[in-house]
Amino acid sequence: MKTKSILFVLLTLLLGLVACNPGTVDETNSETETAVPTETPPESDTIDETAVPDELLGIWYWLAFEDSADGAESNDITVSDPTQYTLDFLADGTVNIKADCNNASSQATIDGSSLTFAPGPMTLAECEPGSLYNEFLAKLGDVVTYVFDDDGNLVLNLKLDAGNMILSREAQTADSTPALDAQSLRLDTTGVASSWNWVVVPEKPYDQSMPPGPVGLPAHIEILFGDTEAAGHQLGDPIMYLIPVEAYQQMWDEAGNTSVADALTLIADRTYIANTSGAVAALPFEEIMGVKDLTAQLGRAILSGQLHETSAAQSGYRFIGRWAQDANPVTNQNLTYVYQGFTNDGRYLVSFFYPITTTALLAIEDVSQEEFDRLANDYAAYMAEKTELLNGLDSSDFTPNLAALDALVASLEIDGVPVSGLQEKTWQWTSGPIQPGSSEIVMIDNPELYQVTYRADGTIEIVADCNQASMSYELRQSGLNGSLLATPGPMTLAECGSDSHYQAFISSLEAAQDYRVMPGGNEMELILPAGGGTLSFVAAP
């Protein structure tokens, strides 16, 4: 497919050159001819089909492709990184195209709402697996018309009503859908489910009208297991959610409800320190009906202190729990494996619910009257007894095996999610100790003068006021929260002034041993050893 498309472009160029030069003149045998005056042709009333309307000029980012055929939603594409797929319309009709690792040029022909792209020169690099560059170029070749939707997005209509390409002035995904596409997710369900599928679910607005409490979700990903389709999912069925953190919290905050913000904080705190005190929170509320009255087997799905080169969900915790409307004996009914955590970059909440059973518990119909009486007479003692029972079981005492469920979570891979939330983002220093170990905290008025970028290749790029420096580092633990060891490197030695904090900044970056990225991925802390303090950062705009 790729070779054919490349050959087509080159062949088109060659044929175009031949068409422009159909023959040559034998100058040695030509005779001089008298020039015949011709009349100047009248101005044409035809439209200049190379002129580009002002509304099209400039850069457009590809967000999505929507197949027009009924039942063809599986052909839809949501582009994970729109900055890699762009059209730049110039006034003369030239269109510069970025298609992932390749660049191309085309000539647009525009007549009213009619729009076509002529093949042109392009680079021939081999992009990374999962790239959409071939699909992008192929669909551009099928464009016949264009319109603008109500949001100002450019919609390119394909011939034969084959679908629509959606582009935006901003590099964000269409309709606020999560920045994931069909090639970007991988999951290993061995020992748990025979198959799985996933779907992008549109936004479900905040709604507090339905009992038992408010619900509401931004556009998100749902991963379903077995033969379950999205329309057939019922409460209690296995499901994994990937929910954009910032959009989720914003929806509820704007409704005046801090429940999601509070729960995200609790999840983040327990993600950072698994045995922290406080509630064991779980989201979304759509999966929670009643009060959680049982928490057992609390721990990490991925053991801390380890590096995982591929897992996108390294930071979180799991437990066995249940939610009940009233006091009931502890049985296999509604017993659920629950995982709560975040993708390594903090952008998505990863929430996984899977029903489990164990032979250590009875079916509800087999519970004796004596057990009902113990529950009624001393509820707290009864629940403590059952919690102790479940905590004493091995992973293999449950079906599915808890170890297999942990492995499923650890197997989640998402293209573009770094191994560490620290990496491939420029961080600006906002506050911290005036020197490592000092109790005096300095607030940085100009964070853009103090920046650090941790590259995936193990290098650190630093701007420290009027100086620049580089270091190397080694990750000791990865994920949203982790540890590292930095090694000093070369730096400039300019004197930046008496009010500069460049020396403290460099010293703190050398000393930092732990990091913590906040949910959403736009705030970060570096923790200095031996109670030396914490440096706070925000992601650069």
C-alpha positions in Angstrom: 0.0 0.0 0.0 2.8 2.4 1.0 4.9 1.7 -2.1 2.0 2.1 -4.4 1.1 5.5 -3.0 4.7 6.7 -3.2 5.0 5.5 -6.8 1.8 7.2 -7.7 3.1 10.5 -6.4 6.4 10.2 -8.3 4.6 9.0 -11.5 2.2 12.0 -11.3 5.1 14.4 -11.1 6.9 12.8 -14.1 3.7 12.9 -16.2 3.2 16.5 -15.2 6.7 17.4 -16.5 6.1 15.6 -19.8 2.8 17.3 -20.3 4.4 20.7 -19.8 7.2 19.8 -22.4 5.5 17.7 -25.2 8.3 18.2 -27.7 11.6 20.0 -28.4 12.5 22.4 -31.2 15.3 21.6 -33.6 17.0 25.0 -33.5 19.6 24.2 -36.2 16.9 23.8 -38.9 14.3 26.4 -37.8 13.6 29.3 -40.0 12.9 32.9 -38.9 9.3 33.7 -39.0 7.6 37.1 -39.0 5.8 37.9 -35.8 2.1 38.2 -36.2 0.5 40.7 -33.9 -2.4 39.2 -31.8 -5.2 40.9 -30.0 -5.0 41.1 -26.2 -7.6 38.6 -25.0 -10.4 40.0 -22.9 -10.3 39.6 -19.2 -11.8 36.3 -18.2 -14.8 36.0 -15.9 -13.7 32.6 -14.7 -12.8 32.1 -11.0 -9.1 31.9 -10.0 -9.1 28.4 -8.7 -5.7 28.8 -7.1 -6.9 31.7 -4.8 -7.5 30.5 -1.3 -10.4 32.1 0.7 -9.2 33.9 3.8 -11.2 31.5 6.0 -9.0 28.6 4.8 -5.6 30.3 5.0 -3.2 29.1 7.6 -2.6 25.9 9.6 -5.2 23.3 10.3 -4.7 20.3 12.6 -6.3 16.9 11.8 -8.4 15.8 14.7 -10.5 12.9 13.4 -12.1 10.9 10.6 -15.7 9.9 10.7 -17.0 7.2 8.4 -20.4 8.0 6.9 -21.6 4.4 6.4 -24.1 3.0 8.9 -22.5 0.7 11.4 -18.9 1.6 10.3 -17.9 3.3 13.5 -15.0 1.0 13.8 -13.4 2.8 10.9 -13.6 6.1 12.7 -10.2 7.6 13.7 -9.4 10.0 16.6 -5.9 11.4 16.1 -3.7 11.1 19.2 -1.4 13.9 18.3 -2.9 16.4 15.8 0.3 18.4 15.7 1.8 15.6 13.5 -0.9 15.9 10.8 -1.4 19.4 9.5 -2.4 21.4 6.4 -1.0 24.9 5.8 -2.9 26.8 3.1 -1.0 29.6 1.4 -2.5 32.4 -0.6 -1.3 31.1 -3.9 -3.0 27.8 -3.5 0.0 25.9 -2.2 -0.8 23.5 0.6 2.1 22.4 2.8 1.4 19.1 4.4 2.9 17.5 7.5 2.1 13.8 7.7 3.8 12.5 10.8 7.5 12.0 9.9 6.9 13.1 6.3 6.4 16.4 4.6 4.5 17.0 1.3 3.3 19.8 -0.9 0.1 20.0 -2.9 -1.8 22.5 -5.0 -5.4 23.1 -4.0 -8.1 23.7 -6.5 -11.0 25.6 -5.0 -14.3 26.6 -6.7 -17.0 27.6 -4.2 -17.3 24.7 -1.8 -15.4 22.4 -4.1 -11.9 21.5 -3.0 -9.4 19.0 -4.4 -5.7 18.4 -3.7 -3.3 17.6 -6.5 -0.5 15.1 -5.8 2.9 16.7 -5.3 6.4 16.0 -4.0 6.9 14.4 -0.6 9.5 12.9 1.6 9.6 9.1 1.8 10.6 8.4 5.5 9.4 5.3 7.3 7.4 6.5 10.3 7.0 4.7 13.6 4.5 1.7 13.9 1.0 3.0 14.4 1.5 6.1 12.3 -1.5 7.5 10.4 0.5 9.2 7.7 -0.6 6.8 4.9 -4.3 7.2 5.9 -4.0 11.0 6.1 -2.5 11.3 2.6 -4.9 8.8 1.1 -7.9 10.5 2.5 -6.7 13.9 1.3 -6.6 12.5 -2.2 -10.3 11.7 -1.9 -11.5 15.1 -0.8 -14.0 16.8 -3.0 -15.8 19.5 -1.0 -15.4 21.4 2.3 -17.6 23.0 4.9 -17.3 24.5 8.4 -19.2 23.1 11.3 -20.8 25.0 14.2 -17.5 24.9 16.2 -15.5 26.4 13.3 -13.8 23.2 12.5 -12.9 22.5 8.8 -14.8 19.5 7.5 -13.3 17.9 4.4 -15.9 15.7 2.6 -14.6 12.6 0.8 -16.0 11.4 -2.6 -18.7 8.9 -2.8 -19.9 10.0 0.7 -17.0 7.9 2.2 -16.7 10.1 5.3 -15.4 13.3 6.7 -12.0 14.6 7.9 -12.3 17.0 10.8 -9.6 19.7 11.2 -9.2 22.5 13.7 -7.3 25.7 14.2 -6.2 24.3 17.5 -4.3 21.0 18.1 -7.0 19.4 20.2 -9.2 16.4 19.6 -12.6 16.8 18.1 -15.6 17.1 20.4 -13.3 16.9 23.4 -12.8 13.2 22.8 -9.8 11.7 24.5 -6.6 11.9 22.4 -6.4 8.1 21.7 -6.9 6.3 18.5 -7.4 2.7 17.4 -3.7 2.0 17.0 -2.7 3.4 20.4 -4.2 1.0 22.9 -2.9 -2.5 23.8 -4.0 -4.9 26.6 -3.3 -8.5 27.5 -6.3 -10.2 29.0 -4.7 -13.6 29.4 -6.3 -15.6 32.3 -9.1 -13.0 32.6 -11.2 -12.6 29.4 -11.2 -14.2 26.0 -11.5 -10.8 24.2 -11.9 -7.1 24.7 -13.0 -4.1 22.8 -13.1 -0.4 23.4 -15.2 2.6 22.4 -15.1 6.4 22.7 -18.1 7.4 24.7 -19.4 11.0 24.2 -19.7 13.4 27.0 -22.5 12.6 29.6 -23.3 16.0 31.1 -23.4 16.6 34.9 -26.8 15.4 36.2 -27.9 15.5 39.8 -31.6 14.6 39.2 -31.2 10.8 39.4 -30.7 8.9 42.7 -28.6 7.9 44.4 -26.5 11.0 43.5 -25.0 13.1 40.8 -23.3 11.6 37.8 -21.5 13.0 34.8 -18.5 12.2 32.6 -16.5 14.0 29.9 -15.9 12.1 26.6 -13.8 9.1 27.6 -12.7 5.6 26.6 -14.5 2.5 27.9 -12.8 -0.9 27.6 -15.3 -3.8 27.7 -14.5 -7.5 28.1 -15.9 -10.6 26.5 -18.7 -10.2 24.0 -20.2 -7.2 25.7 -21.0 -4.2 23.5 -21.2 -0.7 24.7 -25.0 -0.6 24.5 -25.3 -3.8 26.5 -23.1 -2.9 29.4 -24.8 -3.2 32.8 -23.8 -2.1 36.2 -21.5 -4.9 37.6 -20.2 -6.0 34.3 -16.4 -5.8 33.8 -15.2 -2.4 32.6 -12.1 -0.2 32.4 -12.4 3.5 32.1 -9.8 6.0 30.7 -11.2 9.4 31.8 -9.4 12.7 31.0 -8.6 14.1 34.4 -8.8 17.9 33.8 -12.1 17.7 31.8 -13.6 15.4 34.5 -12.8 17.8 37.4 -13.7 20.9 35.4 -17.2 19.5 34.6 -18.0 18.9 38.3 -16.3 22.0 39.6 -18.3 24.2 37.2 -21.5 22.5 38.6 -20.4 23.6 42.1 -19.6 20.0 43.2 -16.1 19.2 44.5 -16.8 15.4 44.9 -14.7 14.5 41.9 -11.8 16.9 42.8 -11.8 15.4 46.4 -11.8 11.9 45.1 -9.0 12.5 42.6 -6.9 14.0 45.5 -7.6 10.9 47.6 -6.7 8.6 44.7 -3.5 10.5 44.0 -2.4 10.5 47.7 -2.9 6.7 47.9 -1.2 6.3 44.6 1.8 8.1 46.1 1.8 6.3 49.4 -0.3 3.2 49.3 -0.7 2.8 53.1 -1.7 6.4 53.7 -4.6 7.0 56.1 -8.0 8.1 54.9 -10.7 6.8 52.6 -10.1 4.3 49.8 -11.7 6.3 47.0 -13.0 5.1 43.7 -14.4 6.8 40.6 -16.5 7.1 38.5 -19.7 7.4 40.5 -21.6 5.7 37.7 -20.1 2.4 38.9 -20.9 3.0 42.6 -24.3 2.3 43.9 -24.5 2.7 47.6 -21.9 2.8 50.3 -18.6 0.9 50.2 -18.7 -1.3 53.3 -15.7 -3.6 52.5 -12.1 -3.1 51.6 -9.7 -6.0 51.5 -6.5 -7.0 49.7 -5.4 -3.4 49.4 -2.1 -3.0 47.5 -0.4 -2.1 44.3 -1.2 -3.9 41.0 2.4 -3.0 40.0 5.0 -3.4 42.7 6.8 -0.1 43.6 10.5 0.2 43.2 10.4 -1.3 39.7 10.9 0.1 36.2 8.3 -0.9 33.5 9.3 0.1 30.0 5.9 -0.3 28.4 3.1 -0.1 31.0 1.1 3.1 30.8 -0.6 2.7 34.2 2.2 2.2 36.7 0.8 4.3 39.5 -2.3 3.2 41.3 -3.7 0.7 43.8 -6.2 -2.1 43.8 -8.5 -3.6 46.4 -11.5 -6.0 46.8 -14.6 -4.1 47.7 -18.3 -3.9 47.4 -21.0 -1.2 47.5 -24.3 -1.9 49.3 -27.5 -0.1 49.9 -27.9 -1.6 53.4 -26.3 -4.1 55.7 -26.0 -7.5 54.1 -23.9 -10.6 54.7 -20.6 -10.7 52.8 -21.0 -13.1 50.0 -19.8 -13.3 46.4 -22.7 -11.1 45.4 -21.3 -7.7 44.2 -17.7 -8.7 45.2 -15.4 -6.7 42.9 -11.8 -6.2 42.1 -11.2 -2.5 41.8 -8.1 -0.6 40.4 -7.7 3.1 40.7 -4.8 5.0 39.3 -3.5 7.3 36.5 -1.6 7.0 33.3 2.1 7.8 33.7 1.6 11.3 32.4 -1.3 12.0 34.7 -3.7 12.9 31.9 -6.1 10.0 32.4 -7.8 8.3 35.3 -7.5 4.6 34.9 -10.5 2.9 36.6 -11.1 -0.9 36.4 -13.9 -2.9 37.9 -14.1 -6.7 37.5 -16.5 -9.0 39.4 -14.8 -11.8 41.3 -15.7 -14.8 43.5 -14.1 -17.0 46.1 -15.0 -20.4 47.6 -14.3 -18.9 51.0 -17.6 -17.0 50.8 -21.1 -18.5 50.6 -23.8 -17.8 48.1 -26.4 -15.5 49.6 -29.0 -18.3 49.6 -26.6 -20.5 51.7 -26.1 -18.0 54.5 -27.3 -19.3 57.9 -29.7 -17.5 60.2 -26.8 -17.4 62.8 -24.7 -15.3 60.4 -27.6 -12.9 59.8 -27.9 -12.6 63.6 -24.2 -11.8 64.0 -24.4 -9.2 61.3 -27.4 -7.6 63.0 -26.1 -7.7 66.6 -22.5 -6.4 65.9 -22.1 -5.1 62.4 -18.6 -3.7 62.9 -17.3 -7.0 64.4 -18.9 -9.0 61.6 -17.3 -6.8 58.8 -13.9 -6.9 60.5 -14.1 -10.7 60.6 -14.9 -10.9 56.9 -12.2 -8.4 56.0 -9.7 -10.5 57.9 -10.9 -13.6 56.1 -10.4 -12.1 52.7 -7.1 -10.5 53.6 -5.8 -13.9 54.5 -6.5 -15.5 51.1 -4.0 -16.0 48.3 -4.5 -14.4 44.9 -5.2 -17.9 43.5 -8.1 -18.3 46.0 -10.1 -15.9 43.8 -11.7 -16.3 40.4 -10.3 -14.7 38.3 -6.9 -14.9 40.0 -6.0 -11.5 41.5 -2.5 -11.8 40.0 -4.0 -12.2 36.5 -6.1 -9.0 37.1 -3.0 -7.2 38.3 -1.2 -8.3 35.2 -4.0 -7.1 33.0 -3.7 -3.6 34.5 0.1 -3.7 34.1 -0.2 -4.7 30.5 -2.0 -1.5 29.4 0.0 0.2 26.8 -0.8 3.6 25.2 1.3 5.0 22.4 2.7 8.4 23.4 2.5 7.9 27.1 6.0 8.2 28.6 7.4 5.7 31.0 7.6 8.6 33.6 5.3 11.6 34.1 8.5 13.6 34.6 9.7 13.2 31.0 9.4 15.1 27.8 7.8 18.2 29.3 9.4 21.5 30.3 8.8 22.3 33.9 9.0 25.9 35.4 10.0 26.4 39.0 7.4 28.2 41.1 8.6 27.7 44.7 11.0 25.8 47.0 13.6 26.1 49.7 16.1 29.0 49.1 18.8 26.3 49.5 18.4 22.5 49.9 17.5 21.8 53.5 16.6 25.4 54.3 13.3 26.2 56.0 13.1 29.4 54.1 10.8 29.1 51.1 11.2 31.3 48.1 8.4 32.1 45.6 9.6 32.5 42.1 8.2 35.6 40.4 9.5 34.7 37.0 9.3 30.9 36.6 10.2 31.1 32.9 13.8 31.9 34.0 14.1 28.6 35.8 13.2 25.6 33.6 14.1 22.0 33.5 13.3 19.3 30.9 13.9 15.6 31.6 14.4 13.8 28.2 13.5 10.2 27.7 17.1 9.5 26.6 18.4 10.2 30.2 19.5 13.8 29.7 18.4 16.9 31.6 18.2 20.4 29.9 18.3 23.3 32.4 17.8 27.1 32.2 18.9 28.7 35.4 18.3 32.4 35.0 21.2 33.7 32.9 22.9 30.3 32.9 22.3 27.0 31.1 23.3 23.5 32.2 22.9 19.9 31.4 22.9 16.8 33.5 22.2 13.1 33.1 19.8 11.1 35.2 18.7 7.5 35.9 15.2 6.5 36.7 15.0 4.2 39.7 11.2 4.0 39.7 8.9 5.2 36.9 5.3 6.2 36.6 3.3 9.2 37.8 5.4 9.1 40.9 9.0 7.8 41.0 12.6 8.2 42.0 15.7 9.3 40.1 19.4 9.9 40.5 20.9 12.9 38.7 24.6 13.3 37.8 26.0 16.9 37.3 27.1 18.0 33.9 28.5 21.1 32.2 27.0 24.5 32.8 27.8 28.2 32.1 29.2 30.3 34.9 27.7 33.7 34.4 26.9 35.9 37.4 23.2 36.5 37.2 22.8 39.1 39.9 22.3 39.3 43.7 18.6 38.4 43.5 19.1 35.3 41.3 18.3 31.8 42.6 20.2 30.0 39.9 22.7 28.4 42.3 19.9 27.0 44.6 18.0 25.8 41.5 21.0 23.8 40.2 21.9 22.4 43.6 18.3 21.3 44.2 18.1 19.6 40.8 21.3 17.7 41.6 20.0 16.6 45.0 16.4 15.6 44.1 15.7 11.9 44.5 11.9 11.6 44.2 9.3 13.2 42.1 5.5 13.4 42.1 3.3 14.5 39.2 -0.2 15.7 40.0 -3.4 14.4 38.3 -3.8 16.2 35.0 0.0 16.2 34.4 0.6 19.9 34.7 2.0 20.2 38.2 5.0 18.4 39.6 7.1 18.3 42.8 10.7 17.3 43.2 11.4 16.0 46.7 14.8 16.5 48.3 16.3 13.8 50.5 16.5 13.9 54.3 13.7 16.3 54.7 15.4 18.9 52.5 12.2 20.3 51.2 10.1 20.2 48.0 10.4 22.2 44.8 7.1 22.9 43.0 6.8 23.2 39.3 4.2 23.9 36.6 4.3 22.7 33.0 5.5 25.4 30.6 2.7 26.8 28.4 
